[in-house]
Amino acid sequence: MVNDTTRLLGLDGLMVERVEVAAAGVPVVELSTGCEQARCCPGCGQRAVRVKQ
């Protein structure tokens, strides 16, 4: 079964933890993953080692 995050973003292994609206009215989405492959760049395959913005 495909979860809603996969349908929305097209990225397997991600779960939406929280969604809020910042002061400027911009939505901020907090995602998490337990899947090591989901932490890799789809272009080069390099694994992320830090949290991105």
All heavy atoms as atom14 arrays in JSON, in Angstrom:
{
  "sequence": "MVNDTTRLLGLDGLMVERVEVAAAGVPVVELSTGCEQARCCPGCGQRAVRVKQ",
  "atom14_mask": [
    [1, 1, 1, 1, 1, 1, 1, 1, 0, 0, 0, 0, 0, 0],
    [1, 1, 1, 1, 1, 1, 1, 0, 0, 0, 0, 0, 0, 0],
    [1, 1, 1, 1, 1, 1, 1, 1, 0, 0, 0, 0, 0, 0],
    [1, 1, 1, 1, 1, 1, 1, 1, 0, 0, 0, 0, 0, 0],
    [1, 1, 1, 1, 1, 1, 1, 0, 0, 0, 0, 0, 0, 0],
    [1, 1, 1, 1, 1, 1, 1, 0, 0, 0, 0, 0, 0, 0],
    [1, 1, 1, 1, 1, 1, 1, 1, 1, 1, 1, 0, 0, 0],
    [1, 1, 1, 1, 1, 1, 1, 1, 0, 0, 0, 0, 0, 0],
    [1, 1, 1, 1, 1, 1, 1, 1, 0, 0, 0, 0, 0, 0],
    [1, 1, 1, 1, 0, 0, 0, 0, 0, 0, 0, 0, 0, 0],
    [1, 1, 1, 1, 1, 1, 1, 1, 0, 0, 0, 0, 0, 0],
    [1, 1, 1, 1, 1, 1, 1, 1, 0, 0, 0, 0, 0, 0],
    [1, 1, 1, 1, 0, 0, 0, 0, 0, 0, 0, 0, 0, 0],
    [1, 1, 1, 1, 1, 1, 1, 1, 0, 0, 0, 0, 0, 0],
    [1, 1, 1, 1, 1, 1, 1, 1, 0, 0, 0, 0, 0, 0],
    [1, 1, 1, 1, 1, 1, 1, 0, 0, 0, 0, 0, 0, 0],
    [1, 1, 1, 1, 1, 1, 1, 1, 1, 0, 0, 0, 0, 0],
    [1, 1, 1, 1, 1, 1, 1, 1, 1, 1, 1, 0, 0, 0],
    [1, 1, 1, 1, 1, 1, 1, 0, 0, 0, 0, 0, 0, 0],
    [1, 1, 1, 1, 1, 1, 1, 1, 1, 0, 0, 0, 0, 0],
    [1, 1, 1, 1, 1, 1, 1, 0, 0, 0, 0, 0, 0, 0],
    [1, 1, 1, 1, 1, 0, 0, 0, 0, 0, 0, 0, 0, 0],
    [1, 1, 1, 1, 1, 0, 0, 0, 0, 0, 0, 0, 0, 0],
    [1, 1, 1, 1, 1, 0, 0, 0, 0, 0, 0, 0, 0, 0],
    [1, 1, 1, 1, 0, 0, 0, 0, 0, 0, 0, 0, 0, 0],
    [1, 1, 1, 1, 1, 1, 1, 0, 0, 0, 0, 0, 0, 0],
    [1, 1, 1, 1, 1, 1, 1, 0, 0, 0, 0, 0, 0, 0],
    [1, 1, 1, 1, 1, 1, 1, 0, 0, 0, 0, 0, 0, 0],
    [1, 1, 1, 1, 1, 1, 1, 0, 0, 0, 0, 0, 0, 0],
    [1, 1, 1, 1, 1, 1, 1, 1, 1, 0, 0, 0, 0, 0],
    [1, 1, 1, 1, 1, 1, 1, 1, 0, 0, 0, 0, 0, 0],
    [1, 1, 1, 1, 1, 1, 0, 0, 0, 0, 0, 0, 0, 0],
    [1, 1, 1, 1, 1, 1, 1, 0, 0, 0, 0, 0, 0, 0],
    [1, 1, 1, 1, 0, 0, 0, 0, 0, 0, 0, 0, 0, 0],
    [1, 1, 1, 1, 1, 1, 0, 0, 0, 0, 0, 0, 0, 0],
    [1, 1, 1, 1, 1, 1, 1, 1, 1, 0, 0, 0, 0, 0],
    [1, 1, 1, 1, 1, 1, 1, 1, 1, 0, 0, 0, 0, 0],
    [1, 1, 1, 1, 1, 0, 0, 0, 0, 0, 0, 0, 0, 0],
    [1, 1, 1, 1, 1, 1, 1, 1, 1, 1, 1, 0, 0, 0],
    [1, 1, 1, 1, 1, 1, 0, 0, 0, 0, 0, 0, 0, 0],
    [1, 1, 1, 1, 1, 1, 0, 0, 0, 0, 0, 0, 0, 0],
    [1, 1, 1, 1, 1, 1, 1, 0, 0, 0, 0, 0, 0, 0],
    [1, 1, 1, 1, 0, 0, 0, 0, 0, 0, 0, 0, 0, 0],
    [1, 1, 1, 1, 1, 1, 0, 0, 0, 0, 0, 0, 0, 0],
    [1, 1, 1, 1, 0, 0, 0, 0, 0, 0, 0, 0, 0, 0],
    [1, 1, 1, 1, 1, 1, 1, 1, 1, 0, 0, 0, 0, 0],
    [1, 1, 1, 1, 1, 1, 1, 1, 1, 1, 1, 0, 0, 0],
    [1, 1, 1, 1, 1, 0, 0, 0, 0, 0, 0, 0, 0, 0],
    [1, 1, 1, 1, 1, 1, 1, 0, 0, 0, 0, 0, 0, 0],
    [1, 1, 1, 1, 1, 1, 1, 1, 1, 1, 1, 0, 0, 0],
    [1, 1, 1, 1, 1, 1, 1, 0, 0, 0, 0, 0, 0, 0],
    [1, 1, 1, 1, 1, 1, 1, 1, 1, 0, 0, 0, 0, 0],
    [1, 1, 1, 1, 1, 1, 1, 1, 1, 0, 0, 0, 0, 0]
  ],
  "atom14_positions": [
    [[0.84, -1.19, 0.0], [0.0, 0.0, 0.0], [0.89, 1.25, 0.0], [1.86, 1.34, 0.73], [-0.9, -0.02, 1.23], [-1.87, 1.12, 1.26], [-3.07, 0.86, 2.58], [-3.0, 2.42, 3.35], [0.0, 0.0, 0.0], [0.0, 0.0, 0.0], [0.0, 0.0, 0.0], [0.0, 0.0, 0.0], [0.0, 0.0, 0.0], [0.0, 0.0, 0.0]],
    [[0.55, 2.22, -0.8], [1.31, 3.47, -0.92], [0.73, 4.48, 0.06], [-0.49, 4.69, 0.11], [1.22, 4.02, -2.36], [1.93, 5.34, -2.46], [1.79, 3.02, -3.35], [0.0, 0.0, 0.0], [0.0, 0.0, 0.0], [0.0, 0.0, 0.0], [0.0, 0.0, 0.0], [0.0, 0.0, 0.0], [0.0, 0.0, 0.0], [0.0, 0.0, 0.0]],
    [[1.62, 5.12, 0.87], [1.1, 6.12, 1.82], [0.88, 7.46, 1.12], [1.33, 7.68, 0.01], [2.01, 6.25, 3.05], [3.33, 6.91, 2.76], [3.41, 7.88, 2.01], [4.39, 6.41, 3.35], [0.0, 0.0, 0.0], [0.0, 0.0, 0.0], [0.0, 0.0, 0.0], [0.0, 0.0, 0.0], [0.0, 0.0, 0.0], [0.0, 0.0, 0.0]],
    [[0.18, 8.37, 1.79], [-0.17, 9.67, 1.2], [1.06, 10.5, 0.87], [1.07, 11.25, -0.1], [-1.09, 10.44, 2.13], [-2.46, 9.81, 2.24], [-2.86, 9.08, 1.31], [-3.15, 10.03, 3.26], [0.0, 0.0, 0.0], [0.0, 0.0, 0.0], [0.0, 0.0, 0.0], [0.0, 0.0, 0.0], [0.0, 0.0, 0.0], [0.0, 0.0, 0.0]],
    [[2.11, 10.41, 1.71], [3.33, 11.18, 1.45], [3.98, 10.73, 0.15], [4.44, 11.55, -0.64], [4.34, 11.02, 2.61], [3.67, 11.36, 3.82], [5.54, 11.89, 2.43], [0.0, 0.0, 0.0], [0.0, 0.0, 0.0], [0.0, 0.0, 0.0], [0.0, 0.0, 0.0], [0.0, 0.0, 0.0], [0.0, 0.0, 0.0], [0.0, 0.0, 0.0]],
    [[4.0, 9.44, -0.09], [4.57, 8.91, -1.34], [3.77, 9.41, -2.52], [4.33, 9.83, -3.53], [4.6, 7.37, -1.32], [5.42, 6.95, -0.23], [5.17, 6.81, -2.61], [0.0, 0.0, 0.0], [0.0, 0.0, 0.0], [0.0, 0.0, 0.0], [0.0, 0.0, 0.0], [0.0, 0.0, 0.0], [0.0, 0.0, 0.0], [0.0, 0.0, 0.0]],
    [[2.45, 9.4, -2.42], [1.6, 9.89, -3.5], [1.82, 11.38, -3.75], [1.9, 11.83, -4.89], [0.13, 9.66, -3.17], [-0.3, 8.25, -3.34], [-1.82, 8.14, -3.25], [-2.14, 6.78, -2.89], [-2.83, 6.41, -1.84], [-3.33, 7.31, -1.03], [-3.06, 5.15, -1.6], [0.0, 0.0, 0.0], [0.0, 0.0, 0.0], [0.0, 0.0, 0.0]],
    [[1.93, 12.16, -2.68], [2.07, 13.6, -2.8], [3.43, 14.02, -3.34], [3.54, 14.83, -4.25], [1.84, 14.26, -1.43], [2.0, 15.77, -1.36], [0.92, 16.44, -2.21], [1.9, 16.24, 0.08], [0.0, 0.0, 0.0], [0.0, 0.0, 0.0], [0.0, 0.0, 0.0], [0.0, 0.0, 0.0], [0.0, 0.0, 0.0], [0.0, 0.0, 0.0]],
    [[4.5, 13.45, -2.78], [5.85, 13.88, -3.12], [6.57, 12.95, -4.09], [7.61, 13.3, -4.62], [6.69, 14.01, -1.84], [6.15, 14.98, -0.79], [6.99, 14.92, 0.47], [6.1, 16.39, -1.35], [0.0, 0.0, 0.0], [0.0, 0.0, 0.0], [0.0, 0.0, 0.0], [0.0, 0.0, 0.0], [0.0, 0.0, 0.0], [0.0, 0.0, 0.0]],
    [[6.06, 11.75, -4.27], [6.73, 10.79, -5.15], [8.0, 10.23, -4.56], [8.88, 9.76, -5.29], [0.0, 0.0, 0.0], [0.0, 0.0, 0.0], [0.0, 0.0, 0.0], [0.0, 0.0, 0.0], [0.0, 0.0, 0.0], [0.0, 0.0, 0.0], [0.0, 0.0, 0.0], [0.0, 0.0, 0.0], [0.0, 0.0, 0.0], [0.0, 0.0, 0.0]],
    [[8.13, 10.26, -3.23], [9.33, 9.78, -2.55], [8.95, 8.68, -1.57], [8.22, 8.91, -0.61], [10.02, 10.92, -1.8], [10.47, 12.1, -2.65], [10.92, 13.25, -1.77], [11.58, 11.68, -3.59], [0.0, 0.0, 0.0], [0.0, 0.0, 0.0], [0.0, 0.0, 0.0], [0.0, 0.0, 0.0], [0.0, 0.0, 0.0], [0.0, 0.0, 0.0]],
    [[9.44, 7.46, -1.81], [9.16, 6.34, -0.92], [9.87, 6.51, 0.42], [10.96, 7.07, 0.48], [9.61, 5.02, -1.55], [8.78, 4.62, -2.74], [7.59, 5.0, -2.77], [9.3, 3.94, -3.63], [0.0, 0.0, 0.0], [0.0, 0.0, 0.0], [0.0, 0.0, 0.0], [0.0, 0.0, 0.0], [0.0, 0.0, 0.0], [0.0, 0.0, 0.0]],
    [[9.27, 6.01, 1.48], [9.91, 5.95, 2.78], [9.77, 7.18, 3.64], [10.33, 7.24, 4.72], [0.0, 0.0, 0.0], [0.0, 0.0, 0.0], [0.0, 0.0, 0.0], [0.0, 0.0, 0.0], [0.0, 0.0, 0.0], [0.0, 0.0, 0.0], [0.0, 0.0, 0.0], [0.0, 0.0, 0.0], [0.0, 0.0, 0.0], [0.0, 0.0, 0.0]],
    [[9.05, 8.2, 3.18], [8.9, 9.42, 3.97], [7.56, 9.44, 4.7], [6.57, 8.96, 4.19], [8.98, 10.67, 3.09], [10.31, 11.0, 2.47], [10.19, 12.25, 1.61], [11.37, 11.2, 3.53], [0.0, 0.0, 0.0], [0.0, 0.0, 0.0], [0.0, 0.0, 0.0], [0.0, 0.0, 0.0], [0.0, 0.0, 0.0], [0.0, 0.0, 0.0]],
    [[7.58, 10.02, 5.89], [6.36, 10.21, 6.66], [6.29, 11.68, 7.08], [7.3, 12.25, 7.49], [6.36, 9.34, 7.91], [6.36, 7.85, 7.62], [4.9, 7.28, 6.72], [3.63, 7.55, 7.91], [0.0, 0.0, 0.0], [0.0, 0.0, 0.0], [0.0, 0.0, 0.0], [0.0, 0.0, 0.0], [0.0, 0.0, 0.0], [0.0, 0.0, 0.0]],
    [[5.12, 12.27, 6.96], [4.92, 13.65, 7.43], [4.75, 13.59, 8.94], [3.86, 12.93, 9.45], [3.7, 14.3, 6.77], [3.42, 15.67, 7.37], [3.9, 14.4, 5.27], [0.0, 0.0, 0.0], [0.0, 0.0, 0.0], [0.0, 0.0, 0.0], [0.0, 0.0, 0.0], [0.0, 0.0, 0.0], [0.0, 0.0, 0.0], [0.0, 0.0, 0.0]],
    [[5.62, 14.28, 9.67], [5.54, 14.33, 11.12], [4.7, 15.51, 11.6], [3.97, 15.39, 12.56], [6.95, 14.45, 11.72], [7.83, 13.26, 11.46], [7.39, 12.01, 12.2], [6.73, 12.13, 13.24], [7.69, 10.91, 11.71], [0.0, 0.0, 0.0], [0.0, 0.0, 0.0], [0.0, 0.0, 0.0], [0.0, 0.0, 0.0], [0.0, 0.0, 0.0]],
    [[4.83, 16.66, 10.9], [4.12, 17.86, 11.33], [4.03, 18.84, 10.18], [4.93, 18.93, 9.36], [4.88, 18.49, 12.49], [4.2, 19.69, 13.1], [4.91, 20.19, 14.3], [6.24, 20.71, 13.91], [7.14, 21.14, 14.76], [6.91, 21.08, 16.04], [8.28, 21.61, 14.32], [0.0, 0.0, 0.0], [0.0, 0.0, 0.0], [0.0, 0.0, 0.0]],
    [[2.94, 19.59, 10.12], [2.77, 20.67, 9.15], [2.29, 21.89, 9.93], [1.37, 21.79, 10.73], [1.73, 20.32, 8.07], [1.53, 21.48, 7.12], [2.14, 19.06, 7.32], [0.0, 0.0, 0.0], [0.0, 0.0, 0.0], [0.0, 0.0, 0.0], [0.0, 0.0, 0.0], [0.0, 0.0, 0.0], [0.0, 0.0, 0.0], [0.0, 0.0, 0.0]],
    [[2.95, 23.02, 9.71], [2.52, 24.27, 10.34], [2.72, 25.41, 9.36], [3.4, 25.25, 8.35], [3.27, 24.53, 11.64], [4.76, 24.64, 11.48], [5.47, 24.79, 12.83], [5.25, 23.96, 13.72], [6.23, 25.77, 12.96], [0.0, 0.0, 0.0], [0.0, 0.0, 0.0], [0.0, 0.0, 0.0], [0.0, 0.0, 0.0], [0.0, 0.0, 0.0]],
    [[2.13, 26.54, 9.64], [2.27, 27.72, 8.79], [3.18, 28.71, 9.52], [2.9, 29.11, 10.65], [0.91, 28.35, 8.47], [1.08, 29.61, 7.63], [0.01, 27.35, 7.76], [0.0, 0.0, 0.0], [0.0, 0.0, 0.0], [0.0, 0.0, 0.0], [0.0, 0.0, 0.0], [0.0, 0.0, 0.0], [0.0, 0.0, 0.0], [0.0, 0.0, 0.0]],
    [[4.28, 29.1, 8.87], [5.24, 30.04, 9.44], [4.63, 31.44, 9.47], [3.59, 31.71, 8.86], [6.53, 30.04, 8.61], [0.0, 0.0, 0.0], [0.0, 0.0, 0.0], [0.0, 0.0, 0.0], [0.0, 0.0, 0.0], [0.0, 0.0, 0.0], [0.0, 0.0, 0.0], [0.0, 0.0, 0.0], [0.0, 0.0, 0.0], [0.0, 0.0, 0.0]],
    [[5.29, 32.36, 10.18], [4.8, 33.73, 10.33], [4.55, 34.42, 9.0], [3.62, 35.22, 8.87], [5.79, 34.54, 11.16], [0.0, 0.0, 0.0], [0.0, 0.0, 0.0], [0.0, 0.0, 0.0], [0.0, 0.0, 0.0], [0.0, 0.0, 0.0], [0.0, 0.0, 0.0], [0.0, 0.0, 0.0], [0.0, 0.0, 0.0], [0.0, 0.0, 0.0]],
    [[5.36, 34.1, 8.0], [5.21, 34.72, 6.68], [4.09, 34.08, 5.85], [3.88, 34.43, 4.71], [6.53, 34.64, 5.91], [0.0, 0.0, 0.0], [0.0, 0.0, 0.0], [0.0, 0.0, 0.0], [0.0, 0.0, 0.0], [0.0, 0.0, 0.0], [0.0, 0.0, 0.0], [0.0, 0.0, 0.0], [0.0, 0.0, 0.0], [0.0, 0.0, 0.0]],
    [[3.39, 33.1, 6.45], [2.3, 32.43, 5.74], [2.76, 31.27, 4.88], [1.99, 30.71, 4.11], [0.0, 0.0, 0.0], [0.0, 0.0, 0.0], [0.0, 0.0, 0.0], [0.0, 0.0, 0.0], [0.0, 0.0, 0.0], [0.0, 0.0, 0.0], [0.0, 0.0, 0.0], [0.0, 0.0, 0.0], [0.0, 0.0, 0.0], [0.0, 0.0, 0.0]],
    [[4.03, 30.88, 5.04], [4.6, 29.78, 4.25], [4.43, 28.47, 5.01], [4.76, 28.39, 6.2], [6.1, 30.04, 3.99], [6.73, 28.89, 3.22], [6.28, 31.35, 3.26], [0.0, 0.0, 0.0], [0.0, 0.0, 0.0], [0.0, 0.0, 0.0], [0.0, 0.0, 0.0], [0.0, 0.0, 0.0], [0.0, 0.0, 0.0], [0.0, 0.0, 0.0]],
    [[3.91, 27.41, 4.37], [3.78, 26.14, 5.06], [5.16, 25.5, 5.3], [6.02, 25.53, 4.44], [2.93, 25.27, 4.12], [3.03, 25.92, 2.8], [3.35, 27.37, 3.03], [0.0, 0.0, 0.0], [0.0, 0.0, 0.0], [0.0, 0.0, 0.0], [0.0, 0.0, 0.0], [0.0, 0.0, 0.0], [0.0, 0.0, 0.0], [0.0, 0.0, 0.0]],
    [[5.34, 24.94, 6.5], [6.57, 24.24, 6.86], [6.19, 22.79, 7.15], [5.33, 22.53, 7.99], [7.23, 24.87, 8.11], [8.46, 24.08, 8.52], [7.58, 26.32, 7.84], [0.0, 0.0, 0.0], [0.0, 0.0, 0.0], [0.0, 0.0, 0.0], [0.0, 0.0, 0.0], [0.0, 0.0, 0.0], [0.0, 0.0, 0.0], [0.0, 0.0, 0.0]],
    [[6.82, 21.85, 6.43], [6.49, 20.44, 6.56], [7.71, 19.73, 7.14], [8.8, 19.81, 6.59], [6.12, 19.83, 5.19], [5.76, 18.35, 5.34], [4.98, 20.6, 4.56], [0.0, 0.0, 0.0], [0.0, 0.0, 0.0], [0.0, 0.0, 0.0], [0.0, 0.0, 0.0], [0.0, 0.0, 0.0], [0.0, 0.0, 0.0], [0.0, 0.0, 0.0]],
    [[7.51, 19.01, 8.25], [8.58, 18.23, 8.87], [8.4, 16.78, 8.44], [7.36, 16.18, 8.67], [8.47, 18.35, 10.38], [9.59, 17.67, 11.12], [9.45, 17.86, 12.61], [9.35, 19.01, 13.06], [9.44, 16.84, 13.32], [0.0, 0.0, 0.0], [0.0, 0.0, 0.0], [0.0, 0.0, 0.0], [0.0, 0.0, 0.0], [0.0, 0.0, 0.0]],
    [[9.42, 16.23, 7.78], [9.39, 14.87, 7.28], [10.4, 14.01, 8.02], [11.4, 14.51, 8.51], [9.73, 14.84, 5.78], [8.86, 15.67, 4.86], [9.47, 15.72, 3.47], [7.46, 15.11, 4.81], [0.0, 0.0, 0.0], [0.0, 0.0, 0.0], [0.0, 0.0, 0.0], [0.0, 0.0, 0.0], [0.0, 0.0, 0.0], [0.0, 0.0, 0.0]],
    [[10.15, 12.71, 8.06], [11.13, 11.78, 8.63], [11.15, 10.52, 7.78], [10.24, 10.25, 7.02], [10.77, 11.45, 10.08], [9.59, 10.69, 10.13], [0.0, 0.0, 0.0], [0.0, 0.0, 0.0], [0.0, 0.0, 0.0], [0.0, 0.0, 0.0], [0.0, 0.0, 0.0], [0.0, 0.0, 0.0], [0.0, 0.0, 0.0], [0.0, 0.0, 0.0]],
    [[12.24, 9.76, 7.94], [12.36, 8.49, 7.24], [13.21, 7.52, 8.04], [14.12, 7.92, 8.74], [12.99, 8.67, 5.84], [13.03, 7.39, 5.2], [14.39, 9.22, 5.9], [0.0, 0.0, 0.0], [0.0, 0.0, 0.0], [0.0, 0.0, 0.0], [0.0, 0.0, 0.0], [0.0, 0.0, 0.0], [0.0, 0.0, 0.0], [0.0, 0.0, 0.0]],
    [[12.88, 6.28, 7.96], [13.69, 5.22, 8.55], [14.38, 4.43, 7.45], [15.17, 3.54, 7.7], [0.0, 0.0, 0.0], [0.0, 0.0, 0.0], [0.0, 0.0, 0.0], [0.0, 0.0, 0.0], [0.0, 0.0, 0.0], [0.0, 0.0, 0.0], [0.0, 0.0, 0.0], [0.0, 0.0, 0.0], [0.0, 0.0, 0.0], [0.0, 0.0, 0.0]],
    [[14.09, 4.79, 6.22], [14.63, 4.09, 5.04], [15.95, 4.75, 4.61], [15.96, 5.92, 4.26], [13.62, 4.14, 3.91], [14.23, 3.47, 2.35], [0.0, 0.0, 0.0], [0.0, 0.0, 0.0], [0.0, 0.0, 0.0], [0.0, 0.0, 0.0], [0.0, 0.0, 0.0], [0.0, 0.0, 0.0], [0.0, 0.0, 0.0], [0.0, 0.0, 0.0]],
    [[17.04, 4.0, 4.65], [18.34, 4.55, 4.26], [18.36, 5.0, 2.8], [18.99, 6.0, 2.47], [19.44, 3.53, 4.52], [19.74, 3.33, 5.98], [20.23, 4.59, 6.67], [21.09, 5.29, 6.11], [19.75, 4.88, 7.77], [0.0, 0.0, 0.0], [0.0, 0.0, 0.0], [0.0, 0.0, 0.0], [0.0, 0.0, 0.0], [0.0, 0.0, 0.0]],
    [[17.67, 4.3, 1.92], [17.66, 4.67, 0.51], [16.98, 6.02, 0.29], [17.36, 6.77, -0.59], [16.97, 3.59, -0.33], [17.07, 3.8, -1.82], [18.5, 3.84, -2.34], [19.37, 3.12, -1.82], [18.77, 4.66, -3.32], [0.0, 0.0, 0.0], [0.0, 0.0, 0.0], [0.0, 0.0, 0.0], [0.0, 0.0, 0.0], [0.0, 0.0, 0.0]],
    [[16.0, 6.35, 1.12], [15.3, 7.63, 0.98], [16.19, 8.8, 1.33], [15.9, 9.93, 0.97], [14.06, 7.64, 1.87], [0.0, 0.0, 0.0], [0.0, 0.0, 0.0], [0.0, 0.0, 0.0], [0.0, 0.0, 0.0], [0.0, 0.0, 0.0], [0.0, 0.0, 0.0], [0.0, 0.0, 0.0], [0.0, 0.0, 0.0], [0.0, 0.0, 0.0]],
    [[17.3, 8.56, 2.03], [18.23, 9.63, 2.39], [19.24, 9.9, 1.29], [20.09, 10.76, 1.42], [18.98, 9.24, 3.67], [18.06, 9.13, 4.87], [18.82, 8.76, 6.11], [19.78, 9.82, 6.41], [20.71, 9.71, 7.35], [20.8, 8.63, 8.06], [21.53, 10.7, 7.57], [0.0, 0.0, 0.0], [0.0, 0.0, 0.0], [0.0, 0.0, 0.0]],
    [[19.16, 9.18, 0.19], [20.12, 9.32, -0.91], [19.56, 10.2, -2.02], [18.38, 10.16, -2.33], [20.48, 7.96, -1.47], [21.3, 6.89, -0.27], [0.0, 0.0, 0.0], [0.0, 0.0, 0.0], [0.0, 0.0, 0.0], [0.0, 0.0, 0.0], [0.0, 0.0, 0.0], [0.0, 0.0, 0.0], [0.0, 0.0, 0.0], [0.0, 0.0, 0.0]],
    [[20.46, 10.97, -2.64], [20.09, 11.81, -3.77], [19.69, 10.92, -4.94], [20.44, 10.02, -5.3], [21.27, 12.69, -4.15], [21.02, 13.61, -5.69], [0.0, 0.0, 0.0], [0.0, 0.0, 0.0], [0.0, 0.0, 0.0], [0.0, 0.0, 0.0], [0.0, 0.0, 0.0], [0.0, 0.0, 0.0], [0.0, 0.0, 0.0], [0.0, 0.0, 0.0]],
    [[18.52, 11.15, -5.54], [18.11, 10.33, -6.68], [19.0, 10.56, -7.91], [19.08, 9.71, -8.79], [16.67, 10.75, -6.95], [16.52, 12.08, -6.31], [17.51, 12.14, -5.18], [0.0, 0.0, 0.0], [0.0, 0.0, 0.0], [0.0, 0.0, 0.0], [0.0, 0.0, 0.0], [0.0, 0.0, 0.0], [0.0, 0.0, 0.0], [0.0, 0.0, 0.0]],
    [[19.7, 11.7, -7.97], [20.56, 11.99, -9.11], [21.93, 11.33, -9.03], [22.35, 10.63, -9.94], [0.0, 0.0, 0.0], [0.0, 0.0, 0.0], [0.0, 0.0, 0.0], [0.0, 0.0, 0.0], [0.0, 0.0, 0.0], [0.0, 0.0, 0.0], [0.0, 0.0, 0.0], [0.0, 0.0, 0.0], [0.0, 0.0, 0.0], [0.0, 0.0, 0.0]],
    [[22.61, 11.53, -7.88], [23.99, 11.02, -7.76], [24.11, 9.83, -6.82], [25.14, 9.17, -6.8], [24.93, 12.14, -7.3], [24.67, 12.66, -5.59], [0.0, 0.0, 0.0], [0.0, 0.0, 0.0], [0.0, 0.0, 0.0], [0.0, 0.0, 0.0], [0.0, 0.0, 0.0], [0.0, 0.0, 0.0], [0.0, 0.0, 0.0], [0.0, 0.0, 0.0]],
    [[23.09, 9.58, -6.0], [23.11, 8.45, -5.08], [23.85, 8.71, -3.78], [23.93, 7.84, -2.93], [0.0, 0.0, 0.0], [0.0, 0.0, 0.0], [0.0, 0.0, 0.0], [0.0, 0.0, 0.0], [0.0, 0.0, 0.0], [0.0, 0.0, 0.0], [0.0, 0.0, 0.0], [0.0, 0.0, 0.0], [0.0, 0.0, 0.0], [0.0, 0.0, 0.0]],
    [[24.38, 9.92, -3.59], [25.12, 10.24, -2.36], [24.16, 10.36, -1.19], [23.09, 10.96, -1.29], [25.9, 11.54, -2.52], [26.77, 11.84, -1.32], [27.72, 12.99, -1.57], [27.9, 13.42, -2.7], [28.33, 13.48, -0.52], [0.0, 0.0, 0.0], [0.0, 0.0, 0.0], [0.0, 0.0, 0.0], [0.0, 0.0, 0.0], [0.0, 0.0, 0.0]],
    [[24.55, 9.79, -0.04], [23.74, 9.79, 1.16], [23.84, 11.13, 1.88], [24.92, 11.68, 2.06], [24.22, 8.69, 2.09], [23.42, 8.53, 3.33], [23.93, 7.3, 4.11], [23.23, 7.18, 5.35], [23.76, 7.54, 6.52], [24.98, 8.0, 6.6], [23.06, 7.41, 7.63], [0.0, 0.0, 0.0], [0.0, 0.0, 0.0], [0.0, 0.0, 0.0]],
    [[22.7, 11.68, 2.31], [22.68, 12.92, 3.08], [23.25, 12.66, 4.46], [23.0, 11.63, 5.08], [21.26, 13.44, 3.2], [0.0, 0.0, 0.0], [0.0, 0.0, 0.0], [0.0, 0.0, 0.0], [0.0, 0.0, 0.0], [0.0, 0.0, 0.0], [0.0, 0.0, 0.0], [0.0, 0.0, 0.0], [0.0, 0.0, 0.0], [0.0, 0.0, 0.0]],
    [[24.07, 13.58, 4.95], [24.69, 13.41, 6.27], [24.21, 14.47, 7.26], [24.6, 14.47, 8.41], [26.23, 13.46, 6.17], [26.75, 12.26, 5.39], [26.71, 14.75, 5.54], [0.0, 0.0, 0.0], [0.0, 0.0, 0.0], [0.0, 0.0, 0.0], [0.0, 0.0, 0.0], [0.0, 0.0, 0.0], [0.0, 0.0, 0.0], [0.0, 0.0, 0.0]],
    [[23.37, 15.4, 6.81], [22.85, 16.43, 7.71], [21.43, 16.8, 7.3], [20.99, 16.48, 6.2], [23.73, 17.68, 7.69], [23.77, 18.37, 6.34], [24.67, 19.62, 6.41], [24.81, 20.22, 5.11], [23.94, 21.07, 4.56], [22.87, 21.43, 5.21], [24.15, 21.58, 3.38], [0.0, 0.0, 0.0], [0.0, 0.0, 0.0], [0.0, 0.0, 0.0]],
    [[20.73, 17.46, 8.18], [19.38, 17.92, 7.91], [19.45, 19.08, 6.93], [20.26, 19.98, 7.08], [18.68, 18.37, 9.21], [17.32, 18.96, 8.92], [18.59, 17.2, 10.17], [0.0, 0.0, 0.0], [0.0, 0.0, 0.0], [0.0, 0.0, 0.0], [0.0, 0.0, 0.0], [0.0, 0.0, 0.0], [0.0, 0.0, 0.0], [0.0, 0.0, 0.0]],
    [[18.61, 19.04, 5.93], [18.54, 20.12, 4.93], [17.4, 21.05, 5.29], [16.52, 20.72, 6.04], [18.3, 19.56, 3.54], [19.2, 18.43, 3.12], [20.49, 18.94, 2.6], [21.33, 17.73, 2.28], [22.31, 17.66, 1.49], [0.0, 0.0, 0.0], [0.0, 0.0, 0.0], [0.0, 0.0, 0.0], [0.0, 0.0, 0.0], [0.0, 0.0, 0.0]],
    [[17.42, 22.25, 4.71], [16.33, 23.21, 4.96], [15.07, 22.76, 4.3], [15.01, 22.16, 3.32], [16.71, 24.57, 4.45], [17.85, 25.16, 5.21], [18.21, 26.56, 4.7], [17.6, 27.07, 3.8], [19.21, 27.15, 5.29], [0.0, 0.0, 0.0], [0.0, 0.0, 0.0], [0.0, 0.0, 0.0], [0.0, 0.0, 0.0], [0.0, 0.0, 0.0]]
  ]
}
